[in-house]
């Protein structure tokens, strides 16, 4: 894991696909519900 990484502003303003993030959150919710020992 990288510590103290610097986050920069996206100056180009590219549109992000919200379905990608929805899928990621859904996967994390599934993992926390199905594997409480994680």
C-alpha positions in Angstrom: 0.0 0.0 0.0 1.3 3.4 -0.9 1.4 5.9 1.9 1.2 9.6 1.5 0.1 9.5 -2.2 -0.9 12.9 -3.5 -4.3 13.2 -5.2 -4.5 15.8 -7.9 -7.5 17.5 -9.4 -8.7 16.2 -12.7 -8.3 19.3 -14.8 -9.6 17.7 -18.0 -13.0 17.0 -16.5 -13.5 13.6 -18.1 -16.9 12.1 -17.5 -16.8 9.0 -15.3 -19.1 6.0 -15.8 -21.3 5.8 -12.7 -22.2 2.1 -13.3 -18.6 1.1 -12.7 -18.7 2.6 -9.2 -22.1 1.2 -8.5 -20.8 -2.2 -9.4 -17.8 -1.8 -7.1 -20.0 -0.7 -4.2 -22.4 -3.6 -4.9 -19.5 -6.0 -4.8 -18.2 -4.5 -1.5 -21.7 -4.7 0.0 -22.0 -8.4 -1.0 -18.6 -9.2 0.5 -19.4 -7.6 3.8 -22.8 -9.3 4.0 -21.6 -12.8 2.9 -18.3 -12.8 4.8 -18.6 -11.0 8.1 -15.2 -12.2 9.2 -13.4 -10.1 6.6 
